[in-house]
Amino acid sequence: MDLLSSSAPTPLQRLVNAATEKAEVQLYIKRDDLIHPTVSGNKWRKLKYNLLDAQASGKGTVLTFGGAYSNHLYATAAAGNASGLKTIGIVRGLELEGKENGTLQFCREQGMQLHFVSREEYRQRHFEEYLDEIAARFRNPYLIPEGGTTGHALKGVAEMTLEIEEQLGTMPDFVATAAGTGGTAAGILSAGANVLAFSALKGGDFLKEDIHRLLNECKQPGNLTLLTDYHFGGYAKWNRELLFFMQGFQAEFDVQLEQVYTAKMFYGLFDLIHNGFFKVGTKIVAVHTGGLQGLIKA
């Protein structure tokens, strides 16, 4: 199966309930969770041009980084396998070796070599000297940073934004997305859309600077609004209230969310709608960024 054998363009689904009708806003969900059987959502968008570049450069191995529950490692393993590329995952936490969860087991099943490192070593992943050492250690693979955010990733996400514009017949007033590294938000902004980015991280204010740094070569980006109050305790943390919200969302719209990213975004989005944040007639498209393999049900 080729990575490029996707379901793009993915559906744009209207979400209507008492809250949207009372606020007189139009809310849609971009179903990027349906883009590929195993490489879902923004991960497919981010990896597409990175892997094409790896193939064009003649490098048969891709190396990247992630934690034990990393959607990015999961997606890279599947996408590499589908594209005929070998994959290596540098995993945060020596204590995890021999105690692999479902995400890491899937990575191995897809042919990914997992190398566990200490948390101290993992913090070096952004430094050029360490990356040079890693490249030499693993025979010069194609390096993709944690989360997959590169210029190639922004190009793939921008394509998704242009799909939205074509499907809707106009660019919406806002495109909403969950934010971890900020790459998806940056890609949407690079296509000229205005972004509501919901940080999944506690203390996510730093994302604004990261996102603008990713856009340093973009001449006319859209406007960014970063929301940092809907993290539910931080990355990969949640409570019963969020899980019940997910359950209700699925019952109402027949769309499954997950608790790390997409449920937090929609919880925040509906909170804003309830509190009159949007003007009458506002069009909002929220991106379902996938990640359903990490789902915990209420």
SEMI-916949 format. One line per 3 residues: number of its first residue (from 1); their letters; for each residue x, y, z of N, C-alpha, C, CB. Coordinates in pm, whole numbers, plus 50000, padded with zeros to 5 digits. Glycine has a CB too. Example, Ala and Ser with C-alpha at 12.3 -4.5 7.8 and 13.67 -1.06 7.14 Angstrom:
BEGIN
1 = as = 51319 49431 50780 51230 49550 50780 51320 49670 50780 51131 49553 50905; 51285 49775 50708 51367 49894 50714 51290 50003 50787 51408 49940 50572 .
***
This chain:
BEGIN
1 = mdl = 50085 49881 50000 50000 50000 50000 50088 50124 50000 49904 50001 50123; 50066 50213 49907 50144 50336 49895 50089 50441 49991 50141 50389 49749; 50180 50516 50052 50137 50624 50141 50045 50721 50071 50258 50699 50195 .
4 = lss = 50069 50745 49942 49991 50845 49869 49852 50794 49830 50066 50887 49745; 49824 50667 49855 49691 50614 49829 49598 50653 49944 49694 50458 49810; 49558 50778 49943 49480 50833 50054 49337 50858 50010 49543 50962 50106 .
7 = sap = 49257 50906 50104 49119 50944 50075 49104 51095 50060 49027 50894 50186; 49213 51164 50031 49206 51309 50009 49137 51338 49875 49349 51373 50012; 49055 51443 49867 49018 51533 49976 48922 51465 50074 48954 51661 49921 .
10 = tpl = 48946 51488 50201 48861 51428 50305 48732 51508 50319 48936 51423 50440; 48626 51444 50374 48495 51511 50380 48496 51634 50472 48390 51414 50428; 48408 51728 50438 48380 51843 50523 48237 51826 50573 48399 51981 50445 .
13 = qrl = 48220 51807 50702 48091 51771 50761 48037 51886 50846 48103 51643 50847; 47912 51926 50822 47850 52034 50900 47806 51979 51036 47728 52094 50824; 47833 52054 51142 47791 52020 51277 47688 52122 51323 47913 52015 51375 .
16 = vna = 47567 52075 51349 47459 52165 51391 47398 52114 51520 47351 52177 51280; 47389 52200 51619 47315 52167 51742 47259 52295 51801 47407 52094 51845; 47201 52286 51919 47137 52403 51980 47236 52517 52001 47072 52364 52113 .
19 = ate = 47360 52484 52036 47460 52587 52063 47495 52665 51936 47586 52525 52122; 47518 52595 51825 47555 52664 51701 47438 52745 51647 47603 52562 51595; 47316 52691 51663 47199 52764 51613 47173 52889 51697 47075 52672 51615 .
22 = kae = 47189 52879 51828 47167 52996 51914 47270 53105 51884 47174 52956 52061; 47395 53064 51862 47501 53161 51833 47499 53207 51688 47636 53101 51866; 47422 53136 51603 47413 53167 51460 47550 53163 51394 47348 53304 51439 .
25 = vql = 47623 53054 51423 47750 53031 51357 47741 52902 51276 47867 53025 51460; 47827 52892 51175 47835 52770 51094 47962 52696 51134 47834 52803 50940; 47945 52575 51184 48058 52495 51229 48070 52368 51144 48043 52458 51379 .
28 = yik = 48191 52341 51097 48220 52223 51017 48338 52149 51078 48249 52262 50869; 48346 52021 51046 48463 51943 51085 48527 51887 50959 48425 51829 51184; 48657 51907 50945 48734 51851 50834 48781 51713 50877 48856 51944 50794 .
31 = rdd = 48727 51609 50812 48745 51472 50858 48877 51412 50811 48630 51386 50809; 48987 51473 50854 49117 51417 50817 49149 51289 50892 49225 51519 50843; 49066 51252 50990 49081 51121 51052 49052 51008 50954 48988 51110 51173 .
34 = lih = 48989 51041 50841 48953 50940 50741 49051 50933 50625 48814 50968 50687; 49163 51004 50634 49250 51019 50517 49325 50891 50481 49351 51130 50542; 49354 50806 50580 49435 50687 50554 49407 50586 50664 49588 50721 50548 .
37 = ptv = 49409 50457 50635 49374 50356 50736 49463 50359 50860 49381 50220 50675; 49592 50387 50845 49683 50384 50960 49759 50515 50982 49783 50273 50943; 49771 50597 50878 49843 50725 50891 49737 50834 50886 49952 50744 50776 .
40 = sgn = 49680 50866 51003 49560 50950 51002 49591 51096 51025 49464 50902 51106; 49501 51179 50980 49498 51320 51014 49620 51399 50973 49481 51334 51156; 49662 51488 51063 49773 51578 51030 49903 51503 51011 49789 51683 51137 .
43 = kwr = 49916 51381 51063 50039 51306 51045 50059 51269 50898 50037 51179 51131; 49952 51231 50830 49963 51204 50686 50005 51331 50613 49829 51151 50629; 49942 51442 50646 49974 51569 50580 50120 51607 50604 49882 51680 50630 .
46 = klk = 50168 51590 50727 50304 51629 50761 50409 51536 50699 50321 51631 50911; 50377 51408 50691 50475 51311 50645 50485 51302 50493 50442 51176 50700; 50380 51337 50423 50373 51318 50278 50498 51369 50207 50251 51386 50221 .
49 = ynl = 50527 51496 50220 50639 51554 50145 50773 51525 50209 50621 51703 50133; 50776 51499 50340 50900 51455 50403 50945 51321 50345 50882 51444 50555; 50851 51227 50331 50887 51095 50281 50917 51098 50131 50774 50996 50309 .
52 = lda = 50847 51182 50057 50881 51198 49916 51023 51255 49901 50779 51289 49846; 51059 51347 49990 51194 51403 49986 51297 51297 50024 51204 51523 50080; 51264 51212 50121 51355 51105 50160 51380 51011 50042 51298 51026 50280 .
55 = qas = 51273 50976 49972 51286 50889 49855 51369 50957 49746 51149 50851 49801; 51342 51086 49722 51414 51159 49617 51563 51174 49649 51352 51297 49597; 51594 51182 49779 51734 51198 49820 51811 51066 49816 51742 51258 49959 .
58 = gkg = 51741 50957 49792 51805 50827 49783 51831 50762 49917 51932 50840 49710; 51776 50819 50025 51795 50760 50157 51682 50661 50185 51799 50870 50265; 51721 50540 50216 51621 50436 50236 51573 50421 50379 51675 50308 50191 .
61 = tvl = 51628 50503 50469 51591 50493 50611 51554 50630 50665 51706 50431 50693; 51445 50633 50742 51399 50756 50808 51414 50737 50958 51250 50789 50770; 51469 50837 51026 51483 50834 51171 51408 50952 51231 51632 50838 51213 .
64 = tfg = 51334 50924 51338 51260 51032 51405 51250 51004 51554 51119 51048 51343; 51181 51090 51627 51180 51089 51773 51037 51091 51827 51260 51209 51827; 51018 51035 51947 50886 51041 52009 50881 50972 52144 50783 50980 51917 .
67 = gay = 50772 50995 52215 50749 50931 52343 50676 50799 52327 50672 51022 52434; 50643 50738 52439 50583 50605 52438 50447 50600 52370 50569 50554 52580; 50374 50711 52373 50239 50714 52315 50233 50804 52191 50137 50762 52419 .
70 = snh = 50347 50820 52127 50359 50916 52017 50276 50878 51894 50503 50930 51977; 50181 50966 51859 50110 50948 51732 50207 50958 51615 49998 51054 51718; 50309 51041 51631 50405 51063 51523 50487 50937 51495 50500 51179 51557 .
73 = lya = 50535 50869 51600 50609 50744 51579 50519 50640 51513 50664 50689 51712; 50398 50629 51563 50299 50535 51509 50278 50559 51359 50164 50548 51584; 50258 50686 51323 50231 50721 51184 50354 50702 51096 50181 50864 51174 .
76 = taa = 50472 50740 51147 50594 50726 51069 50625 50580 51041 50712 50792 51141; 50604 50495 51139 50627 50352 51119 50536 50297 51009 50604 50274 51250; 50408 50333 51016 50312 50284 50916 50340 50343 50779 50168 50318 50959 .
79 = agn = 50368 50473 50775 50393 50540 50646 50522 50490 50582 50398 50692 50664; 50625 50469 50664 50750 50416 50609 50730 50278 50552 50857 50413 50717; 50657 50194 50623 50629 50059 50575 50551 50062 50445 50552 49981 50680 .
82 = asg = 50452 50153 50437 50372 50165 50315 50452 50220 50198 50251 50254 50341; 50559 50295 50228 50638 50361 50123 50767 50289 50090 50670 50502 50163; 50790 50175 50153 50912 50099 50126 51036 50159 50189 50932 50089 49980 .
85 = lkt = 51019 50235 50297 51131 50296 50367 51150 50228 50503 51110 50448 50385; 51274 50206 50542 51303 50158 50676 51285 50273 50774 51446 50099 50685; 51247 50243 50897 51225 50349 50996 51296 50314 51128 51075 50370 51021 .
88 = igi = 51343 50419 51193 51407 50409 51324 51340 50510 51415 51562 50433 51316; 51302 50467 51534 51241 50556 51632 51327 50569 51755 51103 50506 51670; 51366 50693 51789 51436 50720 51914 51329 50751 52018 51539 50840 51899 .
91 = vrg = 51317 50667 52120 51206 50673 52215 51255 50730 52349 51143 50533 52235; 51182 50826 52400 51215 50889 52528 51184 50795 52645 51138 51020 52544; 51290 50760 52725 51269 50682 52846 51332 50544 52841 51123 50669 52870 .
94 = lel = 51450 50528 52902 51516 50397 52905 51431 50295 52980 51654 50409 52970; 51352 50343 53076 51273 50252 53160 51163 50180 53082 51211 50328 53274; 51136 50228 52958 51029 50169 52878 51073 50043 52804 50977 50270 52779 .
97 = egk = 51202 50024 52792 51251 49909 52717 51203 49779 52783 51406 49911 52707; 51143 49693 52702 51089 49569 52754 50951 49583 52815 51181 49512 52854; 50896 49706 52815 50762 49731 52870 50678 49807 52766 50770 49812 53004 .
100 = eng = 50678 49758 52647 50619 49832 52536 50466 49827 52538 50671 49777 52404; 50406 49942 52513 50259 49952 52506 50212 49922 52364 50212 50093 52551; 50082 49940 52340 50026 49909 52209 50084 49994 52097 49879 49926 52211 .
103 = tlq = 50111 50121 52126 50167 50209 52023 50304 50160 51979 50177 50354 52076; 50391 50130 52075 50526 50086 52041 50526 49946 51979 50615 50088 52166; 50436 49861 52023 50424 49729 51962 50384 49741 51815 50322 49643 52038 .
106 = fcr = 50290 49833 51788 50250 49856 51648 50370 49903 51566 50135 49959 51640; 50449 49994 51622 50566 50044 51551 50658 49928 51512 50643 50146 51637; 50684 49838 51604 50768 49721 51574 50704 49634 51466 50793 49637 51701 .
109 = eqg = 50573 49615 51475 50504 49534 51374 50517 49593 51235 50357 49520 51410; 50528 49725 51228 50544 49792 51099 50690 49796 51054 50489 49933 51108; 50779 49736 51131 50919 49726 51093 51010 49833 51151 50929 49731 50948 .
112 = mql = 50958 49918 51239 51041 50024 51297 51137 49967 51401 50952 50133 51360; 51263 50008 51392 51361 49976 51496 51347 50079 51607 51506 49974 51438; 51326 50034 51729 51311 50124 51842 51439 50128 51924 51192 50081 51929 .
115 = hfv = 51485 50248 51955 51604 50267 52038 51566 50358 52153 51724 50326 51955; 51572 50305 52275 51531 50380 52393 51649 50457 52449 51472 50285 52500; 51626 50582 52483 51732 50666 52538 51683 50732 52667 51776 50775 52435 .
118 = sre = 51776 50778 52747 51740 50845 52871 51669 50976 52840 51864 50870 52958; 51594 51024 52936 51525 51152 52918 51626 51266 52903 51430 51180 53036; 51739 51252 52971 51844 51354 52957 51897 51357 52814 51960 51326 53056 .
121 = eyr = 51926 51241 52758 51974 51237 52620 51867 51287 52524 52018 51096 52581; 51742 51249 52550 51633 51289 52460 51622 51440 52448 51502 51230 52508; 51653 51511 52556 51645 51658 52553 51747 51720 52458 51665 51713 52693 .
124 = qrh = 51843 51642 52411 51944 51693 52319 51899 51691 52172 52072 51614 52333; 51777 51643 52149 51734 51615 52011 51726 51739 51921 51601 51548 52013; 51725 51857 51979 51715 51979 51899 51853 52037 51864 51633 52083 51973 .
127 = fee = 51959 51980 51921 52092 52037 51902 52164 51971 51785 52176 52022 52029; 52225 52055 51702 52289 52008 51579 52398 51905 51607 52347 52125 51501; 52477 51928 51714 52586 51835 51745 52533 51696 51775 52668 51887 51866 .
130 = yld = 52422 51689 51849 52362 51560 51881 52305 51494 51755 52253 51576 51987; 52240 51573 51670 52184 51518 51546 52294 51465 51454 52100 51624 51473; 52409 51533 51453 52522 51483 51374 52570 51349 51429 52639 51585 51375 .
133 = eia = 52571 51338 51562 52611 51212 51626 52513 51100 51593 52621 51230 51778; 52384 51132 51598 52280 51034 51566 52292 50989 51420 52139 51094 51591; 52314 51086 51330 52328 51053 51187 52444 50959 51164 52346 51180 51103 .
136 = arf = 52556 50985 51232 52673 50898 51216 52647 50760 51276 52796 50962 51282; 52578 50757 51390 52552 50629 51459 52464 50538 51376 52485 50654 51594; 52368 50597 51303 52272 50516 51228 52291 50525 51076 52132 50558 51264 .
139 = rnp = 52413 50557 51034 52452 50553 50892 52374 50650 50805 52433 50414 50839; 52365 50771 50854 52313 50883 50775 52170 50863 50724 52404 50908 50658; 52075 50841 50813 51935 50830 50770 51876 50969 50742 51850 50758 50878 .
142 = yli = 51757 50971 50689 51682 51095 50668 51619 51131 50803 51572 51081 50553; 51652 51248 50857 51606 51287 50990 51478 51370 50982 51714 51366 51062; 51378 51331 51060 51255 51407 51075 51240 51440 51222 51130 51327 51022 .
145 = peg = 51218 51567 51258 51209 51603 51400 51085 51546 51467 51210 51754 51416; 51084 51549 51599 50968 51507 51677 50844 51583 51630 50993 51529 51829; 50736 51509 51606 50614 51573 51559 50607 51591 51408 50598 51704 51624 .
148 = gtt = 50722 51576 51340 50724 51583 51193 50718 51722 51135 50613 51506 51139; 50737 51826 51218 50719 51963 51170 50844 52015 51099 50684 52054 51286; 50832 52029 50968 50937 52085 50882 50869 52171 50776 51024 51971 50816 .
151 = gha = 50950 52233 50690 50893 52306 50578 50810 52216 50488 51002 52372 50497; 50853 52091 50473 50777 51995 50393 50641 51967 50458 50856 51863 50376; 50640 51961 50591 50514 51937 50663 50416 52050 50640 50540 51918 50813 .
154 = lkg = 50465 52175 50645 50378 52290 50625 50313 52285 50486 50457 52421 50643; 50388 52240 50388 50334 52230 50252 50217 52132 50247 50444 52185 50154; 50230 52019 50315 50123 51920 50317 49999 51971 50389 50170 51793 50382 .
157 = vae = 50018 52040 50501 49904 52095 50575 49837 52207 50496 49949 52147 50713; 49916 52287 50425 49858 52394 50343 49765 52337 50236 49970 52476 50276; 49798 52221 50182 49709 52156 50085 49573 52125 50145 49774 52027 50031 .
160 = mtl = 49574 52080 50270 49448 52052 50340 49363 52179 50352 49475 51993 50479; 49429 52291 50381 49359 52419 50395 49295 52461 50264 49455 52527 50445; 49365 52439 50155 49311 52474 50023 49195 52382 49986 49422 52465 49916 .
163 = eie = 49199 52257 50032 49084 52167 50015 48960 52226 50083 49115 52025 50072; 48980 52274 50205 48869 52334 50280 48809 52451 50202 48917 52382 50419; 48895 52537 50152 48847 52654 50077 48767 52612 49955 48965 52741 50034 .
166 = eql = 48813 52509 49885 48741 52461 49766 48609 52397 49804 48827 52361 49687; 48607 52318 49910 48485 52249 49951 48380 52347 50004 48516 52145 50057; 48425 52449 50075 48333 52545 50135 48293 52654 50037 48396 52608 50259 .
169 = gtm = 48374 52671 49932 48348 52777 49834 48408 52911 49874 48200 52793 49814; 48471 52914 49991 48536 53035 50041 48627 52993 50155 48431 53143 50089; 48723 53077 50190 48804 53048 50308 48719 53080 50431 48938 53131 50308 .
172 = pdf = 48710 52990 50529 48629 53018 50648 48688 53133 50729 48618 52893 50737; 48609 53186 50820 48660 53293 50906 48771 53241 50997 48546 53352 50991; 48756 53115 51042 48858 53053 51125 48873 52906 51088 48823 53068 51275 .
175 = vat = 48998 52857 51094 49024 52714 51094 49078 52681 51232 49124 52671 50980; 49013 52589 51302 49052 52552 51437 49132 52422 51434 48929 52536 51528; 49236 52417 51517 49315 52295 51527 49371 52281 51667 49429 52295 51423 .
178 = aag = 49391 52156 51709 49466 52131 51832 49613 52157 51802 49443 51986 51884; 49689 52194 51906 49830 52228 51886 49918 52156 51987 49850 52380 51897; 50020 52088 51932 50122 52026 52015 50257 52090 51989 50128 51874 51990 .
181 = tgg = 50308 52070 51866 50432 52137 51826 50405 52267 51751 50515 52045 51739; 50281 52286 51705 50246 52407 51631 50259 52393 51480 50331 52519 51677; 50302 52277 51432 50324 52259 51289 50197 52265 51207 50391 52130 51265 .
184 = taa = 50089 52206 51257 49963 52209 51184 49909 52351 51176 49860 52116 51249; 49913 52423 51288 49870 52562 51288 49951 52645 51190 49881 52622 51429; 50082 52624 51188 50169 52699 51097 50136 52668 50951 50315 52668 51125 .
187 = gil = 50109 52542 50921 50075 52506 50784 49946 52569 50738 50066 52356 50770; 49846 52574 50827 49719 52638 50793 49739 52787 50772 49614 52613 50904; 49815 52851 50861 49844 52994 50848 49917 53024 50719 49927 53041 50967 .
190 = sag = 50006 52935 50678 50084 52958 50556 49998 52963 50432 50189 52851 50541; 49877 52903 50441 49783 52907 50328 49692 53029 50334 49699 52779 50325; 49714 53116 50432 49639 53241 50440 49515 53238 50527 49600 53282 50306 .
193 = anv = 49490 53127 50597 49371 53117 50681 49399 53173 50821 49323 52971 50691; 49293 53217 50888 49302 53259 51027 49284 53136 51115 49196 53369 51061; 49369 53121 51215 49374 52997 51293 49338 53020 51439 49512 52935 51284 .
196 = laf = 49253 52930 51491 49232 52916 51634 49309 52791 51675 49077 52906 51671; 49418 52809 51748 49502 52696 51789 49478 52668 51937 49652 52725 51762; 49432 52548 51970 49402 52508 52107 49519 52424 52159 49267 52428 52115 .
199 = sal = 49596 52482 52249 49712 52412 52303 49670 52292 52385 49797 52506 52388; 49730 52176 52354 49707 52055 52434 49808 52045 52548 49716 51930 52346; 49893 52146 52561 50001 52147 52660 49975 52251 52767 50136 52173 52592 .
202 = kgg = 50011 52220 52888 50004 52318 52996 50115 52420 52977 50015 52248 53135; 50081 52548 52994 50182 52651 52972 50219 52661 52825 50305 52623 53054; 50121 52653 52737 50146 52647 52593 50170 52781 52527 50033 52583 52527 .
205 = dfl = 50191 52888 52604 50213 53021 52544 50333 53024 52452 50230 53125 52653; 50433 52939 52480 50553 52936 52397 50522 52898 52252 50655 52840 52455; 50407 52831 52230 50373 52787 52095 50360 52904 51998 50243 52707 52097 .
208 = ked = 50318 53019 52047 50302 53135 51958 50435 53169 51891 50249 53256 52037; 50541 53172 51971 50674 53202 51916 50719 53092 51821 50776 53219 52029; 50695 52965 51859 50734 52852 51774 50663 52857 51640 50705 52720 51844 .
211 = ihr = 50534 52887 51643 50455 52891 51520 50503 53004 51429 50306 52910 51552; 50527 53120 51485 50575 53232 51403 50714 53205 51348 50575 53362 51486; 50797 53133 51423 50930 53098 51372 50919 53005 51252 51015 53032 51482 .
214 = lln = 50824 52912 51257 50804 52822 51143 50757 52897 51019 50702 52715 51179; 50696 53014 51040 50642 53093 50928 50738 53201 50879 50511 53158 50970; 50864 53191 50914 50956 53302 50886 50974 53330 50738 51089 53274 50947 .
217 = eck = 50944 53235 50652 50958 53258 50508 50823 53279 50439 51031 53140 50442; 50718 53283 50517 50583 53302 50461 50550 53450 50457 50476 53224 50544; 50516 53502 50340 50498 53646 50323 50362 53696 50369 50518 53682 50178 .
220 = qpg = 50256 53620 50352 50123 53667 50389 50044 53559 50465 50045 53710 50264; 50089 53527 50586 50015 53426 50663 49885 53482 50717 50101 53372 50778; 49797 53392 50761 49675 53436 50828 49707 53481 50970 49571 53323 50830 .
223 = nlt = 49603 53514 51045 49620 53560 51183 49602 53443 51280 49520 53673 51216; 49683 53443 51385 49682 53336 51484 49616 53382 51614 49824 53286 51511; 49522 53301 51664 49469 53317 51799 49501 53188 51875 49314 53347 51799 .
226 = llt = 49584 53200 51979 49626 53082 52056 49544 53075 52184 49777 53087 52088; 49477 52962 52206 49396 52938 52326 49470 52841 52416 49254 52883 52289; 49497 52880 52540 49579 52799 52629 49506 52752 52755 49702 52875 52668 .
229 = dyh = 49375 52768 52760 49300 52735 52882 49226 52602 52875 49200 52844 52910; 49251 52522 52772 49175 52398 52755 49266 52276 52748 49090 52406 52629; 49372 52276 52826 49469 52166 52823 49435 52052 52918 49606 52219 52855 .
232 = fgg = 49341 52074 53013 49296 51973 53108 49412 51912 53189 49223 51863 53033; 49506 51997 53224 49617 51951 53310 49748 51931 53239 49580 51825 53374; 49747 51932 53106 49872 51917 53032 49865 51809 52927 49984 51889 53126 .
235 = yak = 49977 51787 52861 49984 51689 52752 49946 51549 52802 50125 51686 52690; 49857 51484 52727 49811 51347 52755 49743 51335 52891 49929 51250 52749; 49692 51448 52944 49615 51444 53068 49470 51482 53038 49676 51539 53175 .
238 = wnr = 49380 51426 53119 49238 51451 53097 49164 51417 53227 49183 51367 52976; 49034 51445 53227 48952 51408 53343 48819 51351 53294 48928 51530 53436; 48734 51316 53388 48606 51254 53351 48519 51349 53271 48532 51208 53476 .
241 = ell = 48528 51476 53303 48447 51573 53229 48479 51570 53080 48470 51715 53285; 48608 51563 53048 48647 51558 52906 48602 51428 52841 48799 51573 52893; 48613 51317 52914 48571 51189 52857 48420 51186 52833 48611 51075 52950 .
244 = ffm = 48344 51244 52924 48199 51251 52903 48164 51343 52786 48129 51300 53031; 48243 51450 52768 48222 51537 52653 48245 51458 52524 48316 51660 52660; 48351 51380 52518 48379 51296 52401 48262 51203 52371 48507 51215 52422 .
247 = qgf = 48212 51142 52476 48102 51046 52461 47977 51117 52406 48069 50978 52597; 47948 51235 52459 47834 51311 52411 47852 51360 52269 47809 51427 52501; 47974 51399 52234 48003 51446 52099 47979 51334 51998 48147 51498 52090 .
250 = qae = 48025 51214 52032 48004 51101 51941 47855 51069 51926 48079 50978 51992; 47782 51074 52036 47639 51045 52029 47565 51150 51945 47579 51039 52171; 47608 51275 51954 47539 51384 51885 47575 51393 51738 47569 51514 51952 .
253 = fdv = 47704 51372 51706 47751 51397 51568 47803 51273 51497 47858 51501 51570; 47808 51159 51566 47862 51034 51509 48006 51052 51463 47774 50987 51391; 48085 51122 51544 48227 51143 51518 48304 51110 51646 48256 51290 51471 .
256 = qle = 48402 51020 51633 48483 50983 51749 48602 51078 51763 48532 50837 51737; 48618 51134 51882 48734 51215 51915 48827 51134 52005 48692 51348 51985; 48945 51191 52035 49034 51129 52135 49072 51237 52236 49161 51067 52067 .
259 = qvy = 49118 51192 52352 49129 51281 52467 49257 51365 52471 49120 51201 52591; 49355 51335 52387 49483 51406 52394 49477 51539 52320 49595 51319 52338; 49412 51539 52203 49410 51659 52120 49268 51705 52083 49489 51636 51995 .
262 = tak = 49198 51622 52005 49076 51671 51939 48962 51699 52036 49030 51570 51838; 48949 51620 52142 48841 51647 52239 48864 51779 52311 48831 51533 52341; 48990 51809 52343 49022 51936 52408 48988 52053 52316 49171 51940 52449 .
265 = mfy = 49020 52039 52187 48989 52146 52092 48838 52169 52084 49046 52112 51952; 48760 52063 52067 48615 52081 52052 48550 52127 52182 48550 51952 52005; 48602 52081 52295 48551 52131 52423 48570 52282 52430 48622 52060 52543 .
268 = glf = 48690 52327 52395 48718 52470 52395 48636 52547 52294 48863 52495 52370; 48618 52488 52177 48543 52554 52071 48398 52575 52112 48550 52472 51941; 48337 52473 52169 48197 52488 52213 48186 52581 52333 48137 52350 52247 .
271 = dli = 48288 52586 52416 48287 52682 52526 48287 52825 52471 48407 52659 52619; 48368 52849 52369 48371 52981 52306 48237 53014 52241 48484 52988 52202; 48177 52915 52175 48047 52937 52111 47942 52971 52216 48004 52812 52031 .
274 = hng = 47939 52897 52325 47843 52922 52433 47859 53063 52491 47859 52819 52546; 47982 53112 52495 48010 53239 52561 48016 53357 52464 48141 53230 52635; 47964 53340 52342 47950 53451 52249 48079 53505 52192 47881 53560 52315 .
277 = ffk = 48180 53419 52181 48310 53462 52128 48301 53501 51980 48413 53351 52146; 48211 53434 51905 48205 53452 51760 48089 53543 51720 48190 53317 51691; 48113 53624 51618 48009 53709 51563 47905 53623 51489 48070 53814 51468 .
280 = vgt = 47785 53673 51480 47679 53607 51403 47727 53587 51259 47546 53689 51407; 47704 53466 51207 47741 53437 51069 47882 53384 51051 47725 53557 50988; 47958 53372 51159 48097 53324 51149 48100 53180 51099 48167 53333 51286 .
283 = kiv = 48193 53153 51005 48216 53017 50954 48345 52964 51016 48224 53015 50797; 48334 52847 51080 48448 52784 51147 48463 52642 51094 48430 52784 51301; 48585 52605 51058 48615 52467 51023 48716 52414 51124 48670 52455 50875 .
286 = avh = 48681 52308 51195 48770 52245 51292 48829 52119 51230 48695 52212 51425; 48960 52105 51240 49029 51992 51176 49037 51874 51272 49170 52034 51131; 48986 51760 51228 49003 51636 51304 49139 51580 51267 48887 51531 51275 .
289 = tgg = 49234 51592 51359 49371 51555 51329 49404 51409 51355 49463 51640 51410; 49302 51326 51374 49325 51182 51387 49373 51143 51525 49425 51137 51285; 49470 51050 51531 49524 51006 51657 49436 50913 51736 49554 51122 51739 .
292 = lqg = 49344 50846 51671 49245 50766 51743 49301 50637 51803 49132 50732 51652; 49424 50600 51766 49482 50480 51827 49508 50500 51976 49612 50441 51757; 49515 50627 52020 49538 50656 52161 49410 50676 52241 49623 50778 52174 .
295 = lik = 49297 50638 52183 49166 50664 52243 49147 50589 52376 49055 50626 52145; 49097 50663 52475 49048 50602 52599 48901 50635 52609 49127 50654 52726; 48816 50536 52629 48671 50559 52630 48622 50581 52773 48597 50440 52566 .
298 = a = 48517 50664 52781 48457 50691 52912 48392 50565 52968 48352 50805 52902 .
***
